[in-house]
């Protein structure tokens, strides 16, 4: 029987009831007197608990130890020292093993921390690089300095004395100078927009959505229709971040899907949802913006004195909105006007705010041109020429660097996709009439409504192949579609809302066999 401590044959073997191991009696008693524990299981142990293993052979009692002056005595001393050394070696080995395990755990935690730090640094560098590339691409683009009017006379974007006189007259009609800055955005508002842009950029980068389009031609399309009860609805369909939508006419607003109808005395010019999606901003022609809760709370009027606002757009995350007049815009912060832009060279026809909330794209009456502004600095950073002269819709993709522009002329319509990083055209989707479109959150599924074709087409983008499959699916539409918008939900691959004169059509794309 070998001792579990010394590894030698035990002269007086005993068994520990805690671990069931065999020990030399004198060694285990010495260990217990020092630690009070079982050396193997580390449980509390006393000498009385040890079980002696009986031997059938007659026990020979060793003689009484003599003094240190004899060889047997010295051998006994050496034996005791050896036993002590064996105990110490066992303890050291055990502590070494525990230390090795603790060190391994610490190294693992350190390695994980280093990986997290490297990932954060990599994302920061990628964000800086993306912003730098975007800025450089804007800097390389040459916005037109001189334009020609319809009668062939050159018009310079730099204002002459006559233009400044005209602007001063218009400013007398719209007295904002005493209330609103016309030179720069207030520092606090600008800082809020910059911080929100950085935060939203990180969120969109970390929450990328990818759709498997390999079997897109086999996707199933489910539709439901809801009457909106608005007579002669305006041709736009604002959609909020919570999935609600609103149809509005001259004096009424219909909330989808609840079916609530809110009435306004003053004629409505345009509406939009706030970034949180729980309020609607309604711009009316009485120089008032009404802040209306979708839950039915009484509206709060805002008398802005900013002239007639034809369209209003809300920032996706901070309490900032932008009201658009024919040739300038007004920035509102916390429901008060804080900034009026310089005059835009041409009448604005459509406006869209970037998903990060800093860049503003404006379609103008100048044939086939989209101007892109930085709302913090009020600088024009890029201009894009479209195929057809009338720009009817603009949308920034959720990936942050694509811009979709719809333009048309008689009997022709096109959706063009531009890459803002390279300031280049990526793809064109041609149709035989004016088009309405919407891109999904993954920036891979484009829905296009073509009136002449009487259908809604879905085109898909394969990220691996970097290629568009045009008109992958087709959904017949008997009623002309005034507007189509993407709505974020988890019911399928992508969900869209299509507005017609009497109904809202909900369109859900799903994988085949989905319940």
C-alpha positions as CSV (number, residue, x, y, z in Angstrom):
1,X,0.0,0.0,0.0
2,X,1.6,3.3,-1.1
3,X,1.2,6.5,0.8
4,X,-0.5,9.2,-1.2
5,X,1.9,11.8,0.3
6,X,5.3,10.2,0.1
7,X,4.6,7.7,-2.7
8,X,6.4,5.0,-0.6
9,X,5.0,1.8,1.0
10,X,3.1,2.7,4.2
11,X,4.4,1.0,7.3
12,X,1.3,2.0,9.3
13,X,-1.4,2.5,6.6
14,X,-4.5,4.6,7.5
15,X,-7.4,5.7,5.3
16,X,-9.0,9.1,5.3
17,X,-12.8,9.0,5.3
18,X,-12.9,12.3,3.4
19,X,-10.9,11.4,0.3
20,X,-10.6,7.6,0.7
21,X,-6.8,7.8,0.1
22,X,-4.2,5.7,2.0
23,X,-1.5,7.6,4.0
24,X,1.4,6.8,6.3
25,X,0.0,7.4,9.8
26,X,2.8,9.5,11.0
27,X,2.8,11.7,7.9
28,X,-0.9,12.3,7.8
29,X,-1.0,13.1,11.5
30,X,1.8,15.5,11.0
31,X,-0.1,17.2,8.2
32,X,-3.3,17.3,10.2
33,X,-1.6,18.9,13.1
34,X,-0.4,21.6,10.8
35,X,-3.4,22.3,8.6
36,X,-6.4,20.4,10.1
37,X,-7.5,19.3,6.6
38,X,-7.4,16.3,4.3
39,X,-4.4,16.9,1.9
40,X,-6.3,15.6,-1.1
41,X,-9.9,16.9,-0.7
42,X,-9.1,19.9,1.5
43,X,-12.0,19.0,3.8
44,X,-11.7,19.3,7.6
45,X,-10.1,16.2,9.1
46,X,-9.0,15.1,12.6
47,X,-6.6,12.4,13.6
48,X,-9.4,10.6,15.4
49,X,-11.3,10.2,12.1
50,X,-8.5,8.2,10.5
51,X,-9.2,4.5,9.9
52,X,-6.4,2.1,10.6
53,X,-5.9,-0.7,8.1
54,X,-5.5,-3.9,10.0
55,X,-2.7,-6.2,8.9
56,X,-2.9,-10.0,9.5
57,X,0.9,-10.2,10.0
58,X,2.2,-9.8,13.5
59,X,3.0,-6.3,14.3
60,X,6.7,-5.9,15.3
61,X,7.1,-3.0,17.7
62,X,10.2,-1.0,16.7
63,X,12.8,-0.5,19.4
64,X,12.9,2.7,21.4
65,X,14.9,5.3,19.5
66,X,18.3,5.8,20.8
67,X,20.3,9.0,21.0
68,X,21.8,10.8,18.0
69,X,25.2,9.2,18.6
70,X,24.3,6.0,16.8
71,X,23.8,5.0,13.2
72,X,20.2,3.8,13.7
73,X,19.4,7.2,15.3
74,X,20.9,9.1,12.5
75,X,19.0,7.0,10.0
76,X,15.8,7.8,11.9
77,X,16.6,11.5,11.8
78,X,17.2,11.3,8.1
79,X,13.9,9.5,7.7
80,X,12.1,12.3,9.5
81,X,13.7,14.9,7.4
82,X,12.8,13.0,4.3
83,X,9.2,12.8,5.5
84,X,9.1,16.5,6.1
85,X,10.6,17.1,2.6
86,X,7.9,14.9,1.1
87,X,5.2,16.8,2.8
88,X,6.7,20.1,1.7
89,X,7.1,18.9,-1.9
90,X,3.5,17.8,-2.0
91,X,2.3,21.1,-0.7
92,X,4.4,23.0,-3.2
93,X,3.2,20.9,-6.1
94,X,-0.4,21.5,-5.1
95,X,0.1,25.3,-4.8
96,X,1.9,25.3,-8.1
97,X,-1.0,23.6,-9.8
98,X,-3.5,26.1,-8.3
99,X,-1.2,29.0,-9.3
100,X,-1.0,27.7,-12.9
101,X,-4.8,27.5,-13.1
102,X,-5.2,31.0,-11.8
103,X,-2.6,32.3,-14.2
104,X,-4.4,30.6,-17.1
105,X,-7.7,32.2,-16.1
106,X,-6.0,35.6,-15.8
107,X,-4.3,35.2,-19.2
108,X,-7.6,34.3,-20.8
109,X,-9.3,37.4,-19.3
110,X,-6.4,39.6,-20.4
111,X,-6.5,38.2,-24.0
112,X,-10.3,38.8,-24.1
113,X,-9.8,42.4,-22.9
114,X,-7.1,43.0,-25.6
115,X,-9.4,41.6,-28.3
116,X,-12.2,43.9,-27.2
117,X,-9.9,46.9,-27.1
118,X,-8.5,46.1,-30.6
119,X,-12.0,45.8,-32.0
120,X,-13.0,49.1,-30.5
121,X,-9.9,50.8,-32.0
122,X,-10.5,49.1,-35.3
123,X,-14.1,50.4,-35.4
124,X,-12.9,53.9,-34.5
125,X,-10.3,53.9,-37.2
126,X,-12.9,52.6,-39.8
127,X,-15.3,55.3,-38.8
128,X,-12.6,58.0,-39.2
129,X,-11.6,56.5,-42.5
130,X,-15.2,56.4,-43.8
131,X,-15.8,60.0,-42.7
132,X,-12.5,61.1,-44.3
133,X,-13.4,59.3,-47.6
134,X,-16.8,60.9,-47.6
135,X,-15.4,64.4,-46.9
136,X,-12.8,63.9,-49.7
137,X,-15.4,62.7,-52.2
138,X,-17.4,65.8,-51.4
139,X,-14.4,68.0,-51.7
140,X,-13.5,66.5,-55.1
141,X,-17.1,67.1,-56.5
142,X,-17.4,70.4,-58.3
143,X,-20.7,72.1,-57.6
144,X,-21.8,74.3,-60.4
145,X,-20.8,77.9,-60.0
146,X,-22.8,79.3,-62.9
147,X,-26.2,78.2,-64.1
148,X,-28.4,79.3,-66.9
149,X,-32.0,80.3,-66.6
150,X,-34.7,79.2,-69.0
151,X,-34.1,82.4,-71.1
152,X,-30.4,81.6,-71.5
153,X,-29.1,84.3,-69.2
154,X,-26.3,83.2,-66.8
155,X,-27.1,83.2,-63.1
156,X,-24.2,83.2,-60.6
157,X,-24.7,81.4,-57.3
158,X,-22.7,84.3,-55.7
159,X,-25.3,86.9,-54.9
160,X,-25.1,90.2,-56.6
161,X,-26.2,93.5,-55.1
162,X,-29.6,93.1,-56.7
163,X,-30.1,89.6,-55.3
164,X,-29.1,90.8,-51.8
165,X,-31.7,93.6,-52.2
166,X,-34.3,91.0,-53.2
167,X,-33.4,88.9,-50.2
168,X,-33.6,91.8,-47.8
169,X,-37.1,92.6,-49.1
170,X,-38.1,89.0,-48.6
171,X,-36.6,89.1,-45.1
172,X,-38.8,92.1,-44.4
173,X,-41.8,89.9,-45.3
174,X,-40.5,87.1,-43.1
175,X,-39.0,88.9,-40.1
176,X,-36.7,86.3,-38.5
177,X,-33.5,88.3,-38.1
178,X,-34.4,89.4,-34.5
179,X,-35.2,85.9,-33.5
180,X,-33.1,83.5,-35.6
181,X,-29.5,83.4,-36.6
182,X,-28.8,83.6,-40.4
183,X,-25.1,83.1,-40.2
184,X,-24.5,79.9,-38.2
185,X,-26.2,77.2,-36.3
186,X,-26.2,77.9,-32.5
187,X,-23.2,76.1,-30.9
188,X,-25.3,73.9,-28.6
189,X,-27.6,72.7,-31.4
190,X,-24.6,72.1,-33.7
191,X,-22.9,70.1,-31.0
192,X,-26.0,68.0,-30.4
193,X,-26.3,67.2,-34.1
194,X,-22.6,66.2,-34.3
195,X,-22.7,64.0,-31.2
196,X,-25.9,62.4,-32.6
197,X,-24.3,61.8,-36.0
198,X,-21.3,59.9,-34.3
199,X,-23.7,57.9,-32.1
200,X,-26.0,56.9,-35.0
201,X,-23.0,56.0,-37.2
202,X,-21.8,53.6,-34.6
203,X,-25.3,52.1,-34.0
204,X,-25.9,51.6,-37.7
205,X,-22.4,50.0,-38.1
206,X,-22.9,47.7,-35.2
207,X,-26.5,46.7,-36.1
208,X,-26.0,45.9,-39.7
209,X,-28.8,43.8,-41.3
210,X,-28.0,41.3,-44.0
211,X,-30.7,39.5,-46.1
212,X,-30.0,36.2,-48.0
213,X,-31.2,37.0,-51.5
214,X,-30.0,33.7,-53.1
215,X,-33.6,32.5,-53.4
216,X,-35.3,35.9,-53.7
217,X,-37.3,34.8,-56.8
218,X,-39.0,32.2,-54.5
219,X,-40.0,34.7,-51.8
220,X,-43.7,34.9,-51.0
221,X,-45.6,38.2,-51.0
222,X,-48.4,38.8,-48.5
223,X,-50.7,41.9,-48.6
224,X,-53.4,43.4,-46.6
225,X,-55.4,46.6,-47.2
226,X,-56.8,49.2,-44.8
227,X,-59.1,52.1,-45.8
228,X,-57.6,55.4,-44.6
229,X,-60.8,57.6,-44.7
230,X,-58.9,60.7,-46.1
231,X,-60.5,62.4,-49.1
232,X,-57.9,63.5,-51.6
233,X,-54.8,62.6,-49.6
234,X,-51.6,64.3,-50.2
235,X,-49.1,62.2,-52.1
236,X,-46.8,61.4,-49.2
237,X,-46.8,58.8,-46.4
238,X,-44.8,59.7,-43.4
239,X,-43.6,56.6,-41.4
240,X,-42.4,56.7,-37.7
241,X,-39.7,54.7,-36.0
242,X,-42.4,52.7,-34.1
243,X,-44.0,51.4,-37.3
244,X,-46.9,53.9,-37.4
245,X,-47.8,55.8,-40.5
246,X,-49.9,58.9,-41.3
247,X,-52.1,59.9,-44.2
248,X,-53.1,63.5,-44.4
249,X,-55.4,65.7,-46.4
250,X,-56.2,69.3,-46.2
251,X,-57.7,69.3,-42.7
252,X,-57.3,65.7,-41.5
253,X,-54.7,63.2,-40.4
254,X,-55.3,59.4,-40.3
255,X,-53.0,57.3,-38.1
256,X,-52.2,53.8,-39.3
257,X,-52.8,51.1,-38.0
258,X,-54.9,52.5,-35.1
259,X,-57.4,54.1,-37.5
260,X,-57.6,57.4,-35.5
261,X,-58.5,60.6,-37.4
262,X,-57.3,64.0,-36.2
263,X,-58.7,67.2,-37.5
264,X,-57.1,70.6,-38.0
265,X,-58.9,73.9,-38.6
266,X,-56.0,75.4,-40.6
267,X,-55.1,73.7,-43.9
268,X,-52.2,71.3,-43.5
269,X,-49.1,71.8,-45.7
270,X,-47.0,68.8,-44.6
271,X,-46.5,66.5,-41.6
272,X,-43.7,64.2,-40.2
273,X,-43.1,62.0,-37.2
274,X,-40.5,63.0,-34.6
275,X,-37.5,60.8,-34.1
276,X,-39.1,58.9,-31.2
277,X,-42.2,58.2,-33.4
278,X,-44.7,59.1,-30.7
279,X,-45.5,62.6,-32.0
280,X,-46.4,64.3,-35.3
281,X,-45.3,67.7,-36.4
282,X,-48.0,69.3,-38.6
283,X,-47.0,72.4,-40.6
284,X,-50.1,74.5,-41.4
285,X,-50.5,77.6,-43.6
286,X,-51.2,79.9,-40.7
287,X,-47.5,80.1,-39.7
288,X,-48.1,77.5,-37.0
289,X,-46.6,74.0,-36.4
290,X,-48.8,71.8,-34.3
291,X,-47.1,69.1,-32.1
292,X,-49.6,66.3,-32.0
293,X,-49.3,63.2,-29.9
294,X,-50.4,60.0,-31.7
295,X,-52.0,58.9,-28.4
296,X,-54.6,61.6,-28.7
297,X,-53.3,64.3,-26.3
298,X,-54.2,67.9,-27.1
299,X,-51.9,69.4,-29.7
300,X,-49.4,72.1,-28.8
301,X,-49.2,75.0,-31.3
302,X,-45.9,76.6,-32.2
303,X,-46.1,80.1,-33.8
304,X,-42.8,80.3,-35.7
305,X,-43.1,83.4,-37.9
306,X,-40.8,81.6,-40.4
307,X,-43.0,82.1,-43.5
308,X,-44.9,79.4,-45.3
309,X,-43.5,76.0,-44.7
310,X,-44.1,73.5,-47.5
311,X,-42.4,70.5,-45.9
312,X,-41.1,69.5,-42.5
313,X,-38.5,66.8,-41.6
314,X,-37.5,65.7,-38.1
315,X,-34.0,64.6,-36.9
316,X,-33.9,60.8,-36.2
317,X,-32.7,61.2,-32.6
318,X,-32.4,64.7,-31.2
319,X,-35.1,67.4,-30.7
320,X,-34.4,69.1,-34.0
321,X,-36.6,69.5,-37.0
322,X,-36.2,71.4,-40.3
323,X,-39.0,73.4,-42.0
324,X,-38.6,74.1,-45.8
325,X,-39.9,77.1,-47.6
326,X,-39.5,77.5,-51.4
327,X,-35.9,78.6,-51.3
328,X,-34.6,78.4,-47.7
329,X,-35.0,76.3,-44.6
330,X,-35.5,76.9,-40.9
331,X,-34.0,74.8,-38.2
332,X,-36.1,74.3,-35.1
333,X,-34.6,73.1,-31.8
334,X,-36.9,72.1,-28.9
335,X,-39.9,73.5,-30.9
336,X,-38.4,77.0,-31.4
337,X,-36.7,78.4,-34.5
338,X,-33.0,78.9,-34.1
339,X,-31.6,79.2,-37.6
340,X,-32.5,80.3,-41.1
341,X,-30.4,79.1,-44.0
342,X,-29.1,81.2,-46.8
343,X,-31.1,81.3,-50.0
344,X,-30.9,78.1,-52.1
345,X,-30.1,79.0,-55.8
346,X,-33.2,77.1,-57.1
347,X,-36.7,76.3,-55.8
348,X,-36.7,73.1,-53.7
349,X,-38.8,70.2,-54.9
350,X,-37.9,67.4,-52.5
351,X,-35.8,67.1,-49.3
352,X,-34.4,64.1,-47.4
353,X,-32.2,63.9,-44.2
354,X,-29.4,61.5,-43.9
355,X,-29.9,58.5,-41.5
356,X,-27.1,60.0,-39.3
357,X,-28.9,63.3,-39.2
358,X,-26.2,65.6,-40.5
359,X,-26.4,65.7,-44.4
360,X,-29.4,67.2,-46.2
361,X,-30.2,66.3,-49.8
362,X,-32.4,68.7,-51.8
363,X,-33.9,68.2,-55.2
364,X,-34.2,71.5,-57.0
365,X,-36.2,73.0,-59.9
366,X,-32.9,73.3,-61.8
367,X,-33.2,70.4,-64.3
368,X,-31.9,67.2,-62.9
369,X,-29.9,68.4,-59.9
370,X,-29.6,67.3,-56.3
371,X,-27.7,69.5,-53.8
372,X,-26.2,68.1,-50.6
373,X,-25.7,70.3,-47.6
374,X,-24.1,70.0,-44.2
375,X,-26.7,71.4,-41.9
376,X,-24.1,72.1,-39.2
377,X,-22.0,74.4,-41.4
378,X,-24.7,75.3,-44.0
379,X,-22.1,74.5,-46.7
380,X,-22.9,72.8,-50.0
381,X,-20.7,69.7,-50.0
382,X,-21.8,68.0,-53.2
383,X,-24.1,68.1,-56.2
384,X,-25.5,65.3,-58.2
385,X,-27.0,65.4,-61.7
386,X,-29.9,63.1,-62.4
387,X,-31.0,61.6,-65.7
388,X,-34.4,63.3,-65.9
389,X,-35.2,66.9,-65.0
390,X,-37.9,66.5,-62.4
391,X,-36.7,65.1,-59.1
392,X,-39.7,63.5,-57.3
393,X,-38.1,61.6,-54.4
394,X,-34.7,61.2,-52.5
395,X,-33.8,58.7,-49.9
396,X,-30.5,58.0,-48.1
397,X,-29.9,54.2,-47.7
398,X,-29.5,52.8,-44.2
399,X,-25.9,51.8,-44.9
400,X,-25.0,55.5,-44.8
401,X,-23.2,55.9,-48.2
402,X,-25.9,55.2,-50.8
403,X,-28.3,57.8,-52.1
404,X,-31.4,56.8,-54.1
405,X,-32.9,59.5,-56.4
406,X,-36.1,59.2,-58.4
407,X,-36.6,61.5,-61.4
408,X,-38.9,61.6,-64.4
409,X,-40.1,63.4,-67.4
410,X,-43.1,62.7,-69.7
411,X,-43.4,59.0,-70.2
412,X,-40.1,58.1,-68.5
413,X,-39.0,57.4,-65.0
414,X,-35.8,56.2,-63.3
415,X,-34.4,55.4,-59.9
416,X,-30.7,56.1,-59.7
417,X,-28.4,54.8,-57.0
418,X,-25.3,56.9,-56.2
419,X,-22.3,56.0,-54.0
420,X,-21.5,59.1,-51.9
421,X,-18.0,57.9,-51.1
422,X,-17.0,57.9,-54.7
423,X,-19.6,60.4,-56.0
424,X,-20.4,57.9,-58.7
425,X,-23.5,56.2,-60.2
426,X,-23.9,52.6,-59.1
427,X,-27.2,51.4,-60.7
428,X,-30.2,52.7,-62.7
429,X,-33.7,51.2,-62.6
430,X,-35.6,52.3,-65.7
431,X,-39.4,52.4,-66.0
432,X,-41.9,53.9,-68.5
433,X,-43.5,56.4,-66.1
434,X,-43.0,58.3,-62.9
435,X,-41.8,56.0,-60.1
436,X,-42.2,55.9,-56.3
437,X,-39.6,53.8,-54.3
438,X,-38.4,52.7,-50.9
439,X,-35.2,50.9,-49.7
440,X,-35.3,48.5,-46.8
441,X,-33.1,48.5,-43.7
442,X,-30.5,46.1,-45.1
443,X,-30.1,48.3,-48.2
444,X,-30.7,45.2,-50.3
445,X,-34.4,45.2,-51.2
446,X,-35.7,48.1,-53.3
447,X,-39.4,48.4,-53.9
448,X,-40.4,50.5,-56.9
449,X,-43.9,51.4,-57.9
450,X,-44.3,52.2,-61.6
451,X,-47.7,53.6,-62.5
452,X,-47.6,52.7,-66.2
453,X,-46.8,49.1,-65.5
454,X,-49.5,48.9,-62.9
455,X,-47.2,46.9,-60.5
456,X,-44.7,47.1,-57.7
457,X,-41.3,45.7,-58.5
458,X,-38.8,44.4,-56.0
459,X,-35.0,44.4,-56.9
460,X,-32.5,42.7,-54.7
461,X,-28.8,43.3,-54.1
462,X,-26.2,40.5,-53.5
463,X,-23.5,41.8,-51.2
464,X,-21.1,39.0,-52.0
465,X,-21.4,39.4,-55.7
466,X,-21.9,43.2,-55.5
467,X,-24.6,43.0,-58.1
468,X,-28.3,44.0,-58.4
469,X,-30.9,41.6,-59.6
470,X,-33.4,44.0,-61.2
471,X,-37.2,43.3,-60.9
472,X,-36.7,40.1,-59.0
473,X,-40.3,40.0,-57.9
474,X,-43.5,41.7,-59.3
475,X,-46.7,42.5,-57.4
476,X,-49.7,43.7,-59.5
477,X,-51.3,46.9,-58.3
478,X,-54.7,47.9,-59.6
479,X,-54.8,51.2,-57.8
480,X,-52.2,53.9,-58.6
481,X,-49.7,54.2,-55.8
482,X,-49.0,57.7,-54.6
483,X,-46.3,56.8,-52.2
484,X,-44.5,53.7,-50.9
485,X,-42.4,53.6,-47.8
486,X,-40.4,50.9,-45.8
487,X,-41.6,50.1,-42.3
488,X,-39.4,48.4,-39.8
489,X,-40.8,45.3,-38.2
490,X,-39.9,41.6,-37.6
491,X,-42.7,39.9,-39.5
492,X,-40.7,39.0,-42.6
493,X,-37.7,39.9,-44.8
494,X,-39.0,43.4,-45.6
495,X,-42.3,45.3,-45.1
496,X,-43.6,48.2,-47.1
497,X,-46.7,50.5,-47.0
498,X,-48.2,51.6,-50.3
499,X,-50.6,54.6,-50.3
500,X,-53.4,54.9,-52.9
501,X,-56.4,57.2,-53.1
502,X,-58.5,55.2,-50.7
503,X,-56.4,52.5,-49.0
504,X,-53.0,51.7,-47.4
505,X,-51.6,48.4,-48.6
506,X,-49.3,46.5,-46.3
507,X,-46.8,44.4,-48.3
508,X,-44.7,41.7,-46.5
509,X,-41.9,39.7,-48.2
510,X,-41.3,36.3,-46.5
511,X,-39.2,33.2,-47.1
512,X,-41.2,30.4,-48.8
513,X,-43.1,28.2,-46.3
514,X,-43.1,30.9,-43.6
515,X,-46.2,30.7,-41.4
